[in-house]
Amino acid sequence: MGLMTADQYRESLNDGRIVYYKGKKIDNVCDHPHLAACVNTVAVDYEMAHDPQYKDLALVFDEELQENISRYNHIPKNGQDLLKHLELIIKATELGQGYIPLAHDIGADAMNAIAITARTMGDAGKVYAERIEKYRKYLKKTDKCVVAGVTDAKGDRHLKPSDPGQANPDFQVRLVSKDDKGIIVRGAKVHITGAAYCNEFFVIPCKAMSSPEEAPYAVAFAIQANAKGVRQIVRPFNGRISDDEFPLDSPLRMMHTDSLIIFDDVFVPWDRVFLCGEWKFAATMVYNFALMHRRTGCAYRIPMSEQLLGIAQAIAEYNGIADAPHVKEKITEIVIYLETLTALSRSACLDFVDHAGIPVPNPITTNIAKYHFAHNYHKICEIIQDLAGGLLVTAPTYRDWMNPETHEDIKKYLQGSAKVPTENRLRMFDLIRRLTAGDLETICLHGEGSPFAERMTILMEARKTIARCKKLAEGMAGIK
Ligand SMILES: Cc1cc2nc3c(=O)[nH]c(=O)nc-3n(C[C@H](O)[C@H](O)[C@H](O)COP(=O)(O)OP(=O)(O)OC[C@H]3O[C@@H](n4cnc5c(N)ncnc54)[C@H](O)[C@@H]3O)c2cc1C
């Protein structure tokens, strides 16, 4: 089949999958305006792959298949490959107007984490290593949109999934039974971005397992979105696009929806099973996924941070305050935020480490980059909301602007700088509301893992550095 076109991707979604959205069962996700807007965002990845100007970035020539494949399905060989991958996600997010195309990136992170885990398992992992490479070849040939179901419903966070104190044993996806054809799984994954309009998803454990009782929860596989027993309840993402806002010429895109995916005794054939009870290796899989996906998250955030810098400067000029010393200070703060993120993300690629023969972004630098953008995001939003002023939330709507009875009053009294038409200022308020909405603050914090998860990894990865520095200090103090 080869590389899919955007239209082929859209057609592939009408496959009988079970999706509930806003209280209703949806027959074809492309027919619902909200979901279709998200589909348009994903389609950017497919459009890019067919656009000659992005060919070198989006595609790689595969020697075995003797054809171009998506770069996401190619195993990186070195730091330059990781950097190209970073640049591809940045460009795709830019083309998606800050909305993330994600047709392949999160799936690739899961696929490479599975491959690393299989290789780490030695002889026991050989069968999984063969299966994941066979599955990779299938993705190279079919170009399917694949996302990743990692986060489990979890239940009581302080208890193991198998603990009798849990309200039920299905908070984390688990193995129910197996036979010579495959396995049956049950459980639920939450927050799974883009699952409503992907072709398939990877399911991998969301935490390390610490004892044999947890073996049934150490399960990883790939499954079609329309597989029997899979159903999704989809949460709309508040993209704040409504008739109250000024219309845009560009196609309507929407930040993604997230799914609660229920696995109701779902059959998975063996050739799609990549971990099945080897509880000691759940940690390797989730660790490597988190590492690669945090670098992917940094790539999303670079163009998004450029947008934040752009809206801050624009609204400062529209309000006539751009030359005030405190405003320049605030703009400088956003420049530092953006450039720190960009430098750390690029450095994480070039200063890569080798995990079982696959180069992965530097763990410490990646986690610091992700922590940096999440931890400081609210501060950047506060700066922008401060520069914008209260009209950000009190300005009359587009419908009032269009009403001849109220238009002239709004035009006269809500202008800022004489150099900028009132409409531009009101349009910028719409954009600021969209880009600094509360939902985005939460995704920034929790998407790709919550801040404490990054801090834990930073401390764990830095143990050699800490020991070296301690020795240095002891040497300086004359302690032997
Ligand atoms: C918009 C969005 C999109 C996402 N997309 C995806 C996706 O596509 N795929 C996917 O797999 N996941 C996805 N996630 C999930 C994301 O990775 C998780 O939200 C994140 O890992 C936090 O998990 P949680 O939401 O269950 O919160 P929790 O783990 O419940 O965290 C809440 C708080 O509890 C603390 N905590 C948790 N466990 C413990 C414990 N045992 N002891 C002490 N403190 C604890 C945490 O540090 C945090 O402060 C997405 C999340 C968001 C918000």
The ligand as a Gaussian input file, in Angstrom:
#p B3LYP/6-31G(d) Opt

LIG

0 1
 C       -4.195000      16.069000      27.821000
 C       -3.451000      14.825000      28.174000
 C       -3.103000      13.925000      27.175000
 C       -2.505000      12.707000      27.486000
 N       -2.234000      11.803000      26.497000
 C       -1.816000      10.561000      26.816000
 C       -1.653000       9.548000      25.824000
 O       -1.850000       9.799000      24.631000
 N       -1.280000       8.300000      26.197000
 C       -1.059000       7.988000      27.504000
 O       -0.744000       6.843000      27.777000
 N       -1.182000       8.924000      28.478000
 C       -1.557000      10.192000      28.168000
 N       -1.678000      11.159000      29.141000
 C       -1.468000      10.742000      30.513000
 C       -0.329000      11.414000      31.252000
 O        0.898000      10.809000      30.964000
 C       -0.743000      11.302000      32.741000
 O       -1.786000      12.243000      32.941000
 C        0.383000      11.536000      33.695000
 O        1.313000      10.482000      33.620000
 C       -0.176000      11.621000      35.125000
 O       -0.961000      10.476000      35.416000
 P       -2.432000      10.649000      35.998000
 O       -3.183000      11.594000      35.154000
 O       -3.000000       9.297000      36.217000
 O       -2.235000      11.371000      37.372000
 P       -1.732000      10.714000      38.749000
 O       -0.686000       9.670000      38.471000
 O       -2.898000      10.318000      39.548000
 O       -1.030000      11.980000      39.370000
 C       -1.703000      12.946000      40.183000
 C       -0.772000      13.315000      41.325000
 O       -0.581000      12.164000      42.160000
 C        0.818000      11.939000      42.377000
 N        0.979000      10.489000      42.525000
 C        0.612000       9.528000      41.627000
 N        0.892000       8.301000      42.106000
 C        1.437000       8.477000      43.331000
 C        1.939000       7.591000      44.346000
 N        1.944000       6.256000      44.203000
 N        2.416000       8.146000      45.473000
 C        2.437000       9.486000      45.653000
 N        1.986000      10.386000      44.725000
 C        1.494000       9.893000      43.588000
 C        1.509000      12.530000      41.136000
 O        2.870000      12.880000      41.394000
 C        0.638000      13.756000      40.869000
 O        1.042000      14.822000      41.694000
 C       -2.217000      12.405000      28.838000
 C       -2.519000      13.344000      29.837000
 C       -3.120000      14.541000      29.524000
 C       -3.455000      15.518000      30.629000

